[in-house]
């Protein structure tokens, strides 16, 4: 059984897209989409167990990890455009139908894939990925103000997150002392090293700006859930400082077939709870295959 992770780079319309893979093409596919500021490295501890029941594809999105980071003045950093690259990658490597893992920025990318071709999606695995108003608490007020009026004054009110301290914050903020020892420091150092490539900070700010278009699609996504009824597994770190725990009730409101697991973790849940999440994902995929 091909459960050892394999590493590839594929030219996709002039971009080098790096991806990790386990399993074999005869198994159902699980597409793992990471968020900010991470990469496919965030899935390192679930690739092998998932590879026992599925073909796993974990790409680095353009501008992240070891994929190309094209000049933001020459390449449009939007979630729709990132979805174009991932869709082409899937076509090139022979993936038709798939489960899709939606985390943070990976959620808008994955939902573009799902709403474009809903017949291709076997199920949703949501890990601290937002698709409802319930998840956006007051911590998003300054972002909403900036999206409504991108003035210099509103930009100055945004928190500073596109730096080393902000990168580390994504991993540690909100974690109680009992969980902190399970978080290793290597991931945010890798993330920050990749973010210091030319143009990447600007690229990530443009993706933040484009998150407004994802929020504007929430009603459309609710219609997708109700119309196509994709089976959904929600894995949630309850100490997430960005997306409120109430978000899981948004899924309960709009999704028909739903399984929810809430863990004593944070935004990057797989860093501290990979075995538990891998077990839940394996069972979810196996029961639907």
C-alpha positions, 0 to 999 in steps of 0.5 A, spaced: 500 500 500 502 506 497 502 510 504 508 513 504 508 521 502 511 522 495 512 529 493 511 532 486 512 539 482 507 540 476 507 545 471 500 548 471 500 554 466 507 556 467 506 555 475 510 550 478 505 547 483 508 543 489 504 537 492 504 531 496 501 525 495 499 518 498 495 512 496 493 510 489 489 512 483 484 507 484 482 509 491 477 515 492 481 522 492 481 527 498 484 534 496 487 537 502 487 545 501 491 549 506 490 556 509 494 562 511 500 562 513 501 554 512 502 550 506 501 542 505 506 541 510 500 542 515 498 535 513 504 531 514 501 527 520 495 525 516 497 523 509 500 516 511 493 514 515 489 517 510 493 514 504 490 507 507 483 509 505 484 514 499 488 517 494 490 524 498 493 530 494 495 536 498 498 542 494 501 548 496 497 554 493 500 559 489 504 564 493 505 559 499 509 553 500 514 550 495 509 552 489 511 558 485 509 565 487 508 569 481 509 577 481 502 580 484 502 585 478 502 580 473 498 574 476 491 575 480 491 573 487 484 571 488 481 565 490 477 564 484 484 564 480 487 559 485 481 555 484 483 555 476 490 552 478 488 547 482 482 545 478 487 544 472 492 540 477 487 535 478 485 534 471 492 533 469 493 528 474 487 524 473 482 526 479 475 527 477 471 526 483 474 528 490 472 529 497 475 536 499 478 539 505 476 546 507 481 550 512 481 557 512 483 560 505 482 553 503 475 554 504 474 559 498 478 555 494 475 549 495 468 552 495 469 555 488 471 548 485 465 545 489 460 550 486 463 550 479 462 542 479 458 540 484 457 533 481 465 532 482 465 533 490 464 526 494 464 530 501 466 536 505 471 536 510 471 542 514 476 544 519 476 551 521 473 554 515 468 559 514 462 559 510 457 562 514 456 569 518 455 565 525 463 564 524 465 572 523 465 575 530 467 582 532 474 580 531 472 581 523 469 588 524 476 592 522 476 587 516 469 589 514 470 596 515 476 596 510 473 591 505 467 597 505 472 602 504 479 601 503 482 607 505 488 609 508 485 610 515 481 603 515 488 600 513 491 603 518 486 600 523 487 593 521 492 588 525 499 587 523 499 580 521 504 579 515 510 579 519 514 573 523 510 575 530 503 575 526 505 568 523 507 565 529 500 568 532 496 563 527 499 557 531 499 559 538 494 564 540 488 562 544 491 555 546 491 553 553 497 552 557 495 544 557 495 544 549 501 549 548 507 543 549 504 539 543 505 545 538 512 545 535 515 551 532 518 549 526 511 550 522 511 558 523 519 558 521 518 555 515 511 559 513 515 565 514 521 563 510 516 562 504 513 568 506 519 573 505 520 571 498 519 577 493 512 579 492 509 574 497 507 579 503 503 583 497 500 577 494 497 575 501 494 582 502 491 581 496 488 575 498 486 578 504 482 583 500 479 578 496 476 574 502 470 579 502 468 576 495 468 569 499 464 573 505 459 575 499 458 568 497 455 565 503 448 565 501 450 562 495 454 557 499 448 555 503 444 554 497 449 549 494 449 545 501 441 545 501 441 543 493 447 538 493 447 536 500 454 534 500 456 529 506 460 534 511 465 532 516 466 538 521 473 538 525 473 544 529 479 547 534 475 551 539 480 556 541 480 559 534 481 566 535 479 568 528 473 563 527 468 563 532 465 556 535 458 558 533 460 557 525 459 550 526 451 552 528 452 555 521 453 548 518 448 545 522 443 550 519 445 549 512 448 542 511 443 535 511 448 530 512 453 532 518 458 530 523 461 534 528 467 533 532 470 539 537 477 539 539 481 542 545 485 545 539 486 552 535 486 555 528 491 550 526 488 544 529 492 538 525 498 541 529 496 538 536 490 533 534 493 530 528 491 523 530 484 524 532 483 528 526 486 523 521 481 517 525 475 521 523 477 523 516 479 515 515 472 513 517 468 519 514 471 517 507 471 509 508 463 510 510 462 514 504 466 510 499 
